Amino acid sequence: MSTASLIQLDLAAWCGTSNLGQRPLARRLRAHLTALIQADTPVIVCDFSGVDVLTSQFVDECWGTLWDQFPHALLQQRIQIRGLAGNNRAIWRFVLAHR
């Protein structure tokens, strides 16, 4: 796969903060990810390594809603998650497990 077909999102930089907790920001990110998915972007790498705080509201609003809108296999194929650690990883898993 060529690197041209790969989109890398440094989420702390893209969102302009290392604290991802607000639903409006999550909706903006979800809209961006939705546009990339609908544009047939083969791989979208979402890098959380610069994120200090990730809330369940943010995960639910962005990825939980994507999880409800698109086939799970498509999301698992197209979106790669990197850099989740500690509490952020636990929150991610908890929210998506309860969708």
C-alpha positions as CSV (number, residue, x, y, z in Angstrom):
1,M,0.0,0.0,0.0
2,S,1.4,3.4,-0.9
3,T,1.7,6.1,1.8
4,A,-0.7,8.3,-0.3
5,S,-3.5,6.0,0.7
6,L,-2.7,6.4,4.4
7,I,-4.0,9.4,6.5
8,Q,-2.3,9.9,9.8
9,L,-4.1,12.0,12.4
10,D,-2.2,13.2,15.5
11,L,-5.4,13.7,17.5
12,A,-4.0,16.1,20.1
13,A,-2.7,18.3,17.3
14,W,-5.8,18.0,15.1
15,C,-8.1,18.8,18.0
16,G,-5.8,21.5,19.3
17,T,-5.7,20.1,22.8
18,S,-4.3,17.1,24.8
19,N,-7.6,16.9,26.7
20,L,-10.3,15.2,24.6
21,G,-13.4,15.6,26.6
22,Q,-16.0,17.8,24.9
23,R,-18.8,16.4,22.8
24,P,-18.7,19.3,20.3
25,L,-15.0,18.6,19.5
26,A,-15.9,14.9,19.2
27,R,-18.7,15.7,16.7
28,R,-16.2,17.7,14.7
29,L,-13.7,14.8,14.6
30,R,-16.5,12.4,13.8
31,A,-17.6,14.5,10.8
32,H,-14.0,14.5,9.6
33,L,-13.6,10.8,10.0
34,T,-17.0,10.2,8.3
35,A,-15.8,12.3,5.3
36,L,-12.6,10.3,5.1
37,I,-14.5,7.0,5.2
38,Q,-17.0,8.1,2.6
39,A,-14.1,9.3,0.4
40,D,-12.8,5.7,0.4
41,T,-9.6,6.5,2.3
42,P,-8.1,3.0,2.7
43,V,-6.4,3.5,6.1
44,I,-6.9,6.3,8.7
45,V,-4.4,6.1,11.6
46,C,-5.7,7.9,14.7
47,D,-2.8,8.5,17.0
48,F,-3.6,9.2,20.7
49,S,0.0,9.3,21.9
50,G,-0.2,13.1,22.6
51,V,-3.6,12.8,24.4
52,D,-3.4,13.2,28.2
53,V,-7.1,12.9,29.0
54,L,-9.8,11.1,27.1
55,T,-13.3,11.0,28.4
56,S,-16.1,8.5,27.9
57,Q,-18.3,11.3,26.5
58,F,-15.7,12.0,23.8
59,V,-15.3,8.4,22.9
60,D,-19.0,7.8,22.8
61,E,-19.8,10.9,20.7
62,C,-17.1,10.2,18.1
63,W,-16.4,6.5,17.9
64,G,-19.5,5.2,19.5
65,T,-21.6,7.0,16.9
66,L,-19.3,5.9,14.1
67,W,-19.7,2.3,15.5
68,D,-23.5,2.7,15.1
69,Q,-23.4,4.3,11.6
70,F,-21.0,2.0,9.8
71,P,-20.5,-1.7,9.6
72,H,-18.0,-2.8,12.3
73,A,-15.9,-4.7,9.8
74,L,-15.5,-1.6,7.7
75,L,-14.4,0.5,10.6
76,Q,-12.0,-2.2,11.8
77,Q,-10.5,-2.4,8.4
78,R,-10.2,1.4,7.7
79,I,-9.4,2.9,11.1
80,Q,-6.3,2.0,13.1
81,I,-5.9,3.2,16.6
82,R,-2.5,3.9,18.0
83,G,-1.0,5.4,21.2
84,L,-3.9,4.5,23.6
85,A,-2.4,3.8,27.0
86,G,-3.4,3.6,30.7
87,N,-6.8,5.1,31.6
88,N,-7.4,6.3,28.0
89,R,-7.2,2.7,26.8
90,A,-9.5,1.5,29.6
91,I,-12.1,4.2,28.8
92,W,-11.9,3.4,25.0
93,R,-12.6,-0.3,25.6
94,F,-15.3,0.3,28.2
95,V,-17.3,2.6,26.0
96,L,-17.1,0.5,22.8
97,A,-17.9,-2.7,24.7
98,H,-21.2,-1.1,25.9
99,R,-22.4,0.1,22.5
